[in-house]
Amino acid sequence: MDITFNIGGEAGQGIDTIGDLLTQVFVQAGFYTFTIKDFESRIRGGYNFTQVRVSDKPIHAPVDYIDVIVALSRDAVIGQRDKLVEEGVIIFDDSIEFDDLEACHYPAPLEKIAKEVGGNIRMMNAAALGAILSVIKFPFKLAEEALNTIFGRKGEKIVAGNVAVAKALYDLTMEKFTGTCRYNLDTLESGPCKDKLLLTGNKALALGAMAANVKWVSSYPMSPSTSLFMDIVANSRNLKIGTLQTEDEIASICMAIGASYGGARSMVTTSGGGFALMTEAVGLAAMAETPIVIYNAQRPGPSTGLPTRTEQADLFTMAFASQGEFPRILLAPKDPVEAFDAAVRAFNLADKFQIPVMILGDQYFADSTMNVPRIDVSGVKIDRGKLAKSGPDSDYKRYLLTPDGISPRAFPGDEGKSIVSSGNVHREDGHITENADMRNKMVAKFMNKLPAIMKSLNPPELYGDEGAEVTLLTWGSTWGAANEAMHILKDGGVSINHLHFSDIYPLRTEKLRKVLSKSKQIVSVEQNVTSQFAQLVKMATGISVHHHINKYDGRPMTARWIVDEIKEAGIK
Amino acid sequence: MTTPEQLNPPQKVTWCTGCGNFGILAALNKAVTELDIPVHNLVISSGIGCSGKIPHYIGSLNSFHTLHGRPIPVGTGISMANKNLEVIVHAGDGDTLGEGLGHFVHAARRNVNIAVFIHNNGVMGLTKGQFSPAAPRGYVSNTSPPPPGAPMAPANPVAQAITSGATFAARGFSGDQKSLVKLMVEAVKHRGFAVVDILQPCVTWNRQLTWKFYNENTYSLQDNGHDVTDRMAALEKALIPGDKIPIGLFYKVDAPDLAADIALPEDVPLKDHVTNLKDVQKIIDDLMI
């Protein structure tokens, strides 16, 4: 079973709520789900959709064929029609006037039944759910159990109302809907999946940051990063986290740098445009060796670009941002599970090496939801790196020269120590200098951190056989679609493997060289137009990628799209 | 008890002979000694320019020499991380009335507990004398269009502070040590956003705003009777036109500061608070379906 539902309508009509309910029902019933959100940059109206893929096997990407469309507006009836499978169904509210009815169309009294049976138009969610489940003949008892759990916390009356509305539509649809769907699940038992934690990339990062003892987050709202900031603000009172919405991104990062100098683990969240404003201060953090974690949820640029859509085109701007040369780390978690760990690691690495650590997500990563196993935080370890011995020390030097380039930190307020930091070239005690010898020593200090930084990063992950002829090369969130594509091609007889990077800068090259040296056709798959990661690989290793697959329309990749591109390129 | 020896400069001062900054440094030394706050709890956040170098000329204090225009947000972060610290921002007029003016306005609005000392000399000294946002209209410099010089009116930091929501606004003069030390001490002690606009000559570049000019044209606001709790009166005094410049405390009121309303721990400084992992686990478990 691998089935996809698309719920479309205007912004503000509640398509997300229907999608969420549908997802929850399937998760509760034991299935793997993957949900994407496609929306326009507007508050009301337009045409948006939530697309839920459900499977009895693990899934990590959307597909571009739809089994059931639920349309809450006229635009939604036709919006994704071309993606409907042959036996697909379009359910739409019967209040929508639509003349060109075909067998696949099913006008359902969603609003009417919600009002009549549930007494509340809000129960249209349950009505839509009833209709959806009915066309695929999903056993109602499974749904009822799920609804009981989902609405359980809201009280018996809400549970009963929702179940009644869902049942009414379910039964009515059984009677009225004469078409067929390619799935008939009437003998379905509960599924094999035990993963009951629904997470987006942003939420996983927020949880990771909170577990990593983040104490200061200053941000300016910018899609698609904002939900991470919102999650931390929502928990700030409970966990004691200082949060502030600032006047701009320059203030955000400068405050975070100040708070970090003051001893608090600090983070900023933004997207490409906001990061552009932060650029100068990234260099301040680097020069003053003040740890900071920066999250960029990428969206298509340049400039405002496509504010609510996805792209992986900020790799270079993150890797090379700010004037001068200094060590930094870039992490690009592939999914929410990895995102939690990436957030924890980001704070530890920032403290350990006293450098900026950047996390690259993108709208697809940020907003897509999947169900994952419960995260157990008891294993989270906080590593604040080298700290100075407590107690007075009038000779304390914030930038003491050491073999590994890392100087023990102390914080203002520590008795008997003076903590002097500067964005100018400085001496070991932090006071500024223009001395050539000291300049050289301080540059060497930065560079001396690199061997340990390199060792602390995860090597790429290889999927499939090392000796395969074709290698898909990916980074960050394109992992899911590419991995699925690899399996499809492999099943089709192609000798193919998949090399994926989640820790992307500085680039670890040992395994990369080993795998790529055996591959006859290296294919980079990136959500950008200039194959930035492939260029980075070439820069670090001299190895050229043979084929580039690029998507830059702002919409996420699917396995089928990658497979088609590979076939079109004549790669066998 | 802080001794003058503790504050000896860690390195040689590079300001020009006769620079107004010497008066500000001397007053800061005296203020720090008078304040009776342990030096480890004092932090200077400075910007870029001649003023930005002040942390390197006073010993034992903590300091962060930041970016042009950004010492206020950096100072805000420091203050949030540790409420036991007294943060003093030293910024130039080019610094905080130019690149940093937005931060100045919003920090005032937030009433964050920092003291901002503006080294105001009307020029961009370190870049060799261009007109600053505080230069008078018509000020002739190497980047003002000739004639008539700076084609715009100067920023008014005291009025800007008062209208933006600062709870302490004052003007000092580098040549009037007694009054400047007093204003500095009061500004640091004040809980909230405190601004002292400090007039100082740039002896190398500014031929208009000189020691002589300030000595002849400044007068004490306090000697002439002024209610510092009256916001309209304070603004009126800050906007007095003409050549005579009042020096002193314009405005001082009490209001909740930023730290009072964000989720900082009550008992310990933010930097020392450790999130209980059990609370994070609960957040996760509550998300489980």
Chai-1 contact restraints between the chains, C-beta under 6 A:
chainA,res_idxA,chainB,res_idxB,connection_type,confidence,min_distance_angstrom,max_distance_angstrom,comment,restraint_id
A,Q24,B,I289,contact,1.0,0.0,6.0,A-B,restraint_1
A,V27,B,I289,contact,1.0,0.0,6.0,A-B,restraint_2
A,Q28,B,I289,contact,1.0,0.0,6.0,A-B,restraint_3
A,K196,B,M288,contact,1.0,0.0,6.0,A-B,restraint_4
A,K196,B,I289,contact,1.0,0.0,6.0,A-B,restraint_5
A,L197,B,L287,contact,1.0,0.0,6.0,A-B,restraint_6
A,L197,B,M288,contact,1.0,0.0,6.0,A-B,restraint_7
A,M210,B,V280,contact,1.0,0.0,6.0,A-B,restraint_8
A,A211,B,V280,contact,1.0,0.0,6.0,A-B,restraint_9
A,N213,B,T275,contact,1.0,0.0,6.0,A-B,restraint_10
A,K215,B,L270,contact,1.0,0.0,6.0,A-B,restraint_11
A,S236,B,A263,contact,1.0,0.0,6.0,A-B,restraint_12
A,R237,B,A263,contact,1.0,0.0,6.0,A-B,restraint_13
A,L239,B,T275,contact,1.0,0.0,6.0,A-B,restraint_14
A,L239,B,D279,contact,1.0,0.0,6.0,A-B,restraint_15
A,K240,B,A263,contact,1.0,0.0,6.0,A-B,restraint_16
A,K240,B,P265,contact,1.0,0.0,6.0,A-B,restraint_17
A,K240,B,H273,contact,1.0,0.0,6.0,A-B,restraint_18
A,G242,B,M80,contact,1.0,0.0,6.0,A-B,restraint_19
A,G242,B,I262,contact,1.0,0.0,6.0,A-B,restraint_20
A,G242,B,L264,contact,1.0,0.0,6.0,A-B,restraint_21
A,G242,B,L270,contact,1.0,0.0,6.0,A-B,restraint_22
A,E247,B,G102,contact,1.0,0.0,6.0,A-B,restraint_23
A,E247,B,H106,contact,1.0,0.0,6.0,A-B,restraint_24
A,A251,B,P73,contact,1.0,0.0,6.0,A-B,restraint_25
A,A251,B,H103,contact,1.0,0.0,6.0,A-B,restraint_26
A,C254,B,R70,contact,1.0,0.0,6.0,A-B,restraint_27
A,C254,B,P73,contact,1.0,0.0,6.0,A-B,restraint_28
A,C254,B,V74,contact,1.0,0.0,6.0,A-B,restraint_29
A,M255,B,P73,contact,1.0,0.0,6.0,A-B,restraint_30
A,M255,B,T76,contact,1.0,0.0,6.0,A-B,restraint_31
A,M255,B,G77,contact,1.0,0.0,6.0,A-B,restraint_32
A,I257,B,V74,contact,1.0,0.0,6.0,A-B,restraint_33
A,G258,B,V74,contact,1.0,0.0,6.0,A-B,restraint_34
A,G258,B,G77,contact,1.0,0.0,6.0,A-B,restraint_35
A,G258,B,I78,contact,1.0,0.0,6.0,A-B,restraint_36
A,A259,B,G77,contact,1.0,0.0,6.0,A-B,restraint_37
A,A259,B,M80,contact,1.0,0.0,6.0,A-B,restraint_38
A,A259,B,A81,contact,1.0,0.0,6.0,A-B,restraint_39
A,Y261,B,F64,contact,1.0,0.0,6.0,A-B,restraint_40
A,G262,B,I78,contact,1.0,0.0,6.0,A-B,restraint_41
A,G262,B,A81,contact,1.0,0.0,6.0,A-B,restraint_42
A,G262,B,N82,contact,1.0,0.0,6.0,A-B,restraint_43
A,G262,B,K271,contact,1.0,0.0,6.0,A-B,restraint_44
A,G263,B,A81,contact,1.0,0.0,6.0,A-B,restraint_45
A,G263,B,K271,contact,1.0,0.0,6.0,A-B,restraint_46
A,A264,B,A81,contact,1.0,0.0,6.0,A-B,restraint_47
A,A264,B,L270,contact,1.0,0.0,6.0,A-B,restraint_48
A,A264,B,K271,contact,1.0,0.0,6.0,A-B,restraint_49
A,L284,B,L67,contact,1.0,0.0,6.0,A-B,restraint_50
A,I375,B,I284,contact,1.0,0.0,6.0,A-B,restraint_51
A,V377,B,L277,contact,1.0,0.0,6.0,A-B,restraint_52
A,V377,B,V280,contact,1.0,0.0,6.0,A-B,restraint_53
A,V377,B,Q281,contact,1.0,0.0,6.0,A-B,restraint_54
A,P412,B,V43,contact,1.0,0.0,6.0,A-B,restraint_55
A,P412,B,N62,contact,1.0,0.0,6.0,A-B,restraint_56
A,P412,B,L85,contact,1.0,0.0,6.0,A-B,restraint_57
A,G413,B,N41,contact,1.0,0.0,6.0,A-B,restraint_58
A,G413,B,N82,contact,1.0,0.0,6.0,A-B,restraint_59
A,G413,B,N84,contact,1.0,0.0,6.0,A-B,restraint_60
A,G413,B,L85,contact,1.0,0.0,6.0,A-B,restraint_61
A,E415,B,H40,contact,1.0,0.0,6.0,A-B,restraint_62
A,S418,B,S60,contact,1.0,0.0,6.0,A-B,restraint_63
A,S418,B,N62,contact,1.0,0.0,6.0,A-B,restraint_64
A,I419,B,N62,contact,1.0,0.0,6.0,A-B,restraint_65
A,V420,B,S63,contact,1.0,0.0,6.0,A-B,restraint_66
A,S421,B,F64,contact,1.0,0.0,6.0,A-B,restraint_67
A,S422,B,H65,contact,1.0,0.0,6.0,A-B,restraint_68
A,G423,B,T66,contact,1.0,0.0,6.0,A-B,restraint_69
A,G423,B,L67,contact,1.0,0.0,6.0,A-B,restraint_70
A,H431,B,P10,contact,1.0,0.0,6.0,A-B,restraint_71
A,H431,B,Q11,contact,1.0,0.0,6.0,A-B,restraint_72
A,H431,B,H56,contact,1.0,0.0,6.0,A-B,restraint_73
A,I432,B,H56,contact,1.0,0.0,6.0,A-B,restraint_74
